[in-house]
Amino acid sequence: MIDLGCPSMDAKQRFSIASNYLARLIVKARAVQAKTGEVDPNSGSNPIDDKMQDVLQDDPGDLSREELREEIQGLDQRQQAELIALLWVGRGDAEPEEWEQTVKLALDQGEAPTRCLLRHPLLSEHWEEGAARLKLEVPIGSIAGNI
């Protein structure tokens, strides 16, 4: 077992983002993931023929991706690293017992946190799974209707 930095504190106690805020981020990530595909009436037989035009809609009126980016950027550096670590734990790349080391690794990576996080198509699912593995109670149901 890997030392979490303080013998009396587990990963749940070391996670510094409020559960309601994490739930809000998960719901916003779901909204980004739920974008519908753009309709290309001149669709070819494959993406190369289409010049990759069949992509998710990026409507200027849809601010969900930008809102999520701003929410993440509004967190401090440690909290942004915790979101990356939560993704890794949820994806199975790290174990809850390795929490502090995983957060440190996330802090030390060279990629911008928002870029690292927003490029993952299953971000919300991995955050949810990571939270479950850390035994965090995240009230997603109470937040979903309010965003």
C-alpha positions as CSV (number, residue, x, y, z in Angstrom):
1,M,0.0,0.0,0.0
2,I,1.3,3.4,-0.9
3,D,1.5,6.2,1.7
4,L,-1.1,9.0,1.0
5,G,1.1,11.5,2.9
6,C,-0.8,11.4,6.1
7,P,-1.5,8.1,7.8
8,S,-4.9,9.1,9.1
9,M,-6.3,10.5,5.9
10,D,-7.6,8.5,3.0
11,A,-8.1,9.8,-0.6
12,K,-11.7,10.8,0.2
13,Q,-10.5,13.1,2.9
14,R,-7.7,14.5,0.6
15,F,-10.0,15.4,-2.3
16,S,-10.4,19.1,-2.0
17,I,-13.3,19.8,-4.5
18,A,-16.7,20.0,-3.0
19,S,-19.0,17.1,-4.0
20,N,-21.7,19.5,-5.3
21,Y,-19.1,21.3,-7.5
22,L,-17.8,17.9,-8.8
23,A,-21.4,16.9,-9.6
24,R,-21.9,20.2,-11.5
25,L,-18.7,19.5,-13.5
26,I,-19.8,16.0,-14.4
27,V,-23.2,17.2,-15.6
28,K,-21.5,19.9,-17.7
29,A,-19.1,17.3,-19.1
30,R,-22.2,15.2,-20.0
31,A,-23.7,18.1,-21.9
32,V,-20.5,18.5,-23.9
33,Q,-20.5,14.8,-24.7
34,A,-24.1,14.8,-25.7
35,K,-23.7,17.1,-28.7
36,T,-25.4,15.8,-31.8
37,G,-23.6,15.1,-35.0
38,E,-23.6,17.6,-37.8
39,V,-25.6,16.6,-40.8
40,D,-23.6,16.6,-44.0
41,P,-25.9,16.2,-47.0
42,N,-22.9,15.5,-49.3
43,S,-21.6,12.7,-47.2
44,G,-19.1,10.4,-49.0
45,S,-18.4,6.8,-48.4
46,N,-15.9,7.5,-45.6
47,P,-14.4,10.3,-43.5
48,I,-11.5,10.8,-45.9
49,D,-13.9,11.5,-48.8
50,D,-15.9,13.8,-46.5
51,K,-12.8,15.8,-45.6
52,M,-13.8,14.9,-42.0
53,Q,-16.8,17.2,-42.1
54,D,-19.0,14.8,-40.1
55,V,-18.1,16.1,-36.7
56,L,-20.0,17.2,-33.6
57,Q,-21.9,20.4,-33.9
58,D,-20.1,23.4,-32.6
59,D,-22.9,25.9,-32.5
60,P,-21.8,29.4,-31.4
61,G,-24.9,29.5,-29.2
62,D,-23.8,26.4,-27.3
63,L,-21.4,27.5,-24.6
64,S,-21.3,24.2,-22.7
65,R,-17.7,23.4,-23.7
66,E,-16.5,26.9,-23.0
67,E,-18.4,26.9,-19.7
68,L,-16.7,23.7,-18.6
69,R,-13.3,25.0,-19.7
70,E,-13.9,28.2,-17.6
71,E,-15.1,26.1,-14.6
72,I,-11.9,24.0,-14.7
73,Q,-9.6,27.0,-15.2
74,G,-11.3,28.7,-12.2
75,L,-9.9,26.0,-9.9
76,D,-6.5,26.2,-8.3
77,Q,-3.6,24.2,-9.6
78,R,-4.1,21.4,-7.0
79,Q,-7.8,21.0,-7.8
80,Q,-7.1,20.9,-11.5
81,A,-4.6,18.1,-10.9
82,E,-7.2,16.3,-8.7
83,L,-9.6,16.3,-11.7
84,I,-6.9,14.7,-13.9
85,A,-6.1,12.2,-11.1
86,L,-9.8,11.4,-10.7
87,L,-10.0,10.8,-14.5
88,W,-7.0,8.4,-14.2
89,V,-8.4,6.6,-11.2
90,G,-11.8,6.3,-13.0
91,R,-10.1,5.0,-16.1
92,G,-8.2,2.4,-14.1
93,D,-4.7,3.9,-14.7
94,A,-4.2,4.5,-11.0
95,E,-5.6,3.1,-7.8
96,P,-7.3,5.0,-5.0
97,E,-4.4,4.0,-2.6
98,E,-2.1,5.9,-4.9
99,W,-4.1,9.1,-4.7
100,E,-1.4,11.6,-3.6
101,Q,1.2,10.2,-6.0
102,T,-1.4,10.4,-8.8
103,V,-2.1,14.0,-8.0
104,K,1.6,14.8,-7.9
105,L,2.0,13.1,-11.3
106,A,-0.9,15.2,-12.7
107,L,0.7,18.4,-11.2
108,D,4.0,17.5,-12.9
109,Q,2.7,16.7,-16.4
110,G,3.4,19.4,-19.0
111,E,0.0,19.5,-20.6
112,A,-2.6,22.2,-19.7
113,P,-5.3,20.7,-17.5
114,T,-8.2,21.8,-19.5
115,R,-6.7,20.4,-22.7
116,C,-5.9,17.1,-21.0
117,L,-9.4,16.8,-19.6
118,L,-11.5,18.0,-22.5
119,R,-10.0,15.8,-25.1
120,H,-11.4,12.7,-23.4
121,P,-14.7,11.6,-24.9
122,L,-15.7,9.7,-21.7
123,L,-14.7,12.4,-19.2
124,S,-17.9,12.4,-17.2
125,E,-18.0,8.6,-17.0
126,H,-14.4,8.4,-15.8
127,W,-15.0,11.2,-13.2
128,E,-18.0,9.3,-11.9
129,E,-16.1,6.0,-11.8
130,G,-13.2,7.7,-10.1
131,A,-15.4,9.2,-7.5
132,A,-17.0,5.8,-6.9
133,R,-13.6,4.2,-6.5
134,L,-12.6,6.9,-4.0
135,K,-15.9,6.4,-2.2
136,L,-16.9,10.0,-2.8
137,E,-20.6,10.9,-2.6
138,V,-21.4,13.0,-5.6
139,P,-25.1,14.2,-5.8
140,I,-25.4,14.2,-9.6
141,G,-29.2,13.7,-9.5
142,S,-29.8,16.8,-7.5
143,I,-27.6,18.9,-9.8
144,A,-28.7,17.6,-13.2
145,G,-32.0,19.5,-13.2
146,N,-30.5,22.8,-12.1
147,I,-28.0,23.4,-14.9
